[in-house]
Amino acid sequence: MDKPLVWLEGEIKTPPFSAGARLEAGLLLRRLQRGEMLGMPHSRPMPSIGPRCHELRINDARVTWRIVYRIDSDAIVILEVFGKKSRETPRSVIDACKRRIKEYDNA
């Protein structure tokens, strides 16, 4: 049985993906829903955010997009979507993801 995607409502904005990047993101998210564990170059762990947290890497024409997610037993929880401009994930993104996890887990 496929896991649902949980987009944290009111927090996540859909970025202006190109058609190709939108298709790639959809295919990768679908693979996650089916229980497939993705590795590089598509996904990498994000232990700085928390256990079971990862980021999808979507290359677009002018921007490299990241979709930060957590794999739960019953869902794939989407924490953040952002355009990455440097090697390091911005502290503000890490902090926002940690806050969203805490709020989601306490709901």
N, C-alpha and C positions, 0 to 999 in steps of 0.2 A: 504494500500500500504506500502510495506517495505521501511524503510529508508536505503539509501546507507551508506556504511562505507567509511569514508574519511581518508585515511592514509596520513599524511603529508609527501609527497614525498621528498626523500633526507634526511630526518631526522630520520625516524624510521627504525631500523634494526630488522629483524626477528630473535628472539632468538632461541637457540638450544633446543626447546621443545622436550620432549619425545613424542611418538605417542599418548599416553593417554592424556597428557597435551594439545597437539595440538587439539585433538578432543574436550576436555572440553572447551577450549578457543573458538573454532568455534561454539559450541552449545550455549555458553553464549552470544557471539556476535550476533548470529542469533536471540536469544530471544530479545535482545535489538533492533535489526532492526525491529522486529515485534511490537515494542511499549511496551513490558513488562518492568515494573520497577523492577529491581532486588534489593534485600536486602541482609543482612548478611545470611549466611557466604560467599556468592558469590561476593557481591559488597558493597562498603561503600562510602558515600559522601566524597568529598575532597574540603571543603570550603576554605582551605588555597590556593587552585589554582584558584578557581573562582566559580561562580554560575553554576549549572547544571553539575559540574565536579565530577567524581567518579573514583574509581579504582576497576577493576575486580581482584579477588584473585584466582590464579591458583596454586594449589599444585602439584609439580612434585617430582620425586624421590629424588633429591638432592637439589633442589632450589624451593623457593616459588616465582612465577612470579607475576608481577603486570602489568596490562594494564590500563593506565590512559586514560579516555575518557570524552568527553562532549556530552550531549544530546542536539542537536539543533532541531528546528522544522522540518528541512528538511534532517537531517543526523546525524549519530553518528560519531563524530570526534575523531580519535585516536591520542592522544598527545604523548604518550611514552609507551615503553615496557621495563621493567627492572627486574632483579632478586633482590629480597629484602632480605637483610641479617640482618636487625635490626628492632626494633619496629617502629622507626621513618623513614619517607620518607626523603631521602637525600635532602638537600637544593638545590643542583645542579639540581635535577629532578624537584622540584617545580619551580625553576627559568626558566628552559628550557620550561616547560609546559606553564607558563605565557607568555613567549616570543612567543611561537608558536601560542597561542591563539590570541595575539595581531597582529601578522603577518597575520594570517588567516582571522581575522575580518577586517583588513585593505586592503585585496587583492581585 
